[in-house]
Amino acid sequence: MSVSVASPPSYSPTPPRLPAPHYSSSPLQGEETIQFTPRGNALSAVSENITKSCSFLTLIFKEQSNTGTSPTYGSGSTVHGEMELKNTASVLSVEMKLKGRLYASISGAGPVTIMVVSERTVLWSQDATHCQFCPSLLPFAIRFPRTYTHEDHTRHIPPSFSQSFFSNQFYPPASVSVRCAYWLKVTIRNGGGKMAFWKPSKSYTVPLNYLPKARPQRPISHLDRFLTTFKHTPEDWLQIESVMRVRDENVDVDPISCRFFVPSVGAFGLSDTIPFHIQLASSLASLRMLLTSEIPEIKRPPSIRAFITRHTLVETQTRRCWKASTLGEGILRPIAPPADATFSEDEVYVDWEGEVRCEQDVLYGGFNTGPVIVKDYIAFAFLPPNPRTCPLLGHQYCHPIKLVTSVWTEDYTIHPSELDRVV
């Protein structure tokens, strides 16, 4: 029995093949976008190359979007580019190492050194390739690990940083120095032959800047009138309470109840403006004591501050030191009470609103390496106009926050895989 098989349709090369249609991520009329995930940094920054050279080689670091002089990389990034050798006649091998070292020192105690990155790759070897001469142009690629392990603890690799300060916790004051540095080292091994003056190997080192990226998981609530909108979106705000105490409990002065409201997201970009609200509640006499001066000739106003502070803790083998530094000062504005508000002399409240942000020279957020711990806080401080004689004690409250490199934006152009983490 025979089976008939249909012949395929005839094909003619004419008419000429039509060009492929043009595609776009923007929907046309009658279309809609169901899901869109932008990739890469090309949408947010122009990719450039950074060139470093010495007498015997040139390194080209590709896809650099920063304006600095050192190549910059994030968590899990790959250091890649091209290497041009100026003389390859006697080259036997080309090796590249990626190194990172954390160093912490307190005078009077032994220093601590931790190797946080140690990667190695051979770019070319004469024995491996059986080539007579090494190529003059070699591509390279070596990846930053995301974590390191020290004393059975696995932690994220810290950013590049350097800080020195004096600590008055000891006598004489101790000098504290901490830094974490990264670098790329290229070693070229040569065959000397009969030329005794020829160096068997040459090395070139380039410092790198390591800056892991992170962003908040949701936006910050910016509200024009806190007292009006707090009832509608209470989940966007975190309420914190503390007490400004009195010096002597036998004095007829009431403590002041302090309420602070900050965005509940908890993580903020380094360039974010963080809104806050302050409310003080107590008796009329206590609030007057804090907000006015009993001595007319003293013109110094009471210190009411909101600021971002960074605490750096350094611990070596036998000593521990810490330093607090201010990253940004807040702006406060007094708020008039509602027109229908009623008060008594035993219970009065006053309100402020404001914003605070980091200064422009802040480059990284907090981290924990064990010997060096960096934590960030939003702080509220109250100091009476006459701190030596006023029955009220000065008061400061620090609320921990997380500062990250990137701000939250709805059309975020950095893919999550390129971020260290979302916090």
Secondary structure, DSSP 4 states (H G I P E B T S, - for coil): -----PPPPP----SPPPPPPP--SS--TT---S-----SSTTTS--EEEEEE-SSEEEEEEEE---SSS-EE-TT-EEEEEEEES--TTEEEEEEEEEEEEEEEETTS--EEEEEEEEEEEEEEHHHH--SS--SEEEEEEEPPSEEEETTEEEEPPPPEEEEEEETTSSSPEEEEEEEEEEEEEEEEE--TT-TTS-SEEEEEEEEEE---EE-SSPPP--S-HHHHTTT-GGGEEEEEEEE-BS-TTSS---EEEEEEEETT-EEETTPPEEEEEEEEE-HHHHHHHHS-SSTT--PPPEEEEEEEEEEEEE-SS-EEEEEEEEEE-EEEEEPPPTT---BTTBEEEEEEEEE---TT-----EE-SSEEEEEEEEEEEE-SSTTT-SBPPEEEEEEEEEESS---TT--S-GGGSSEE-
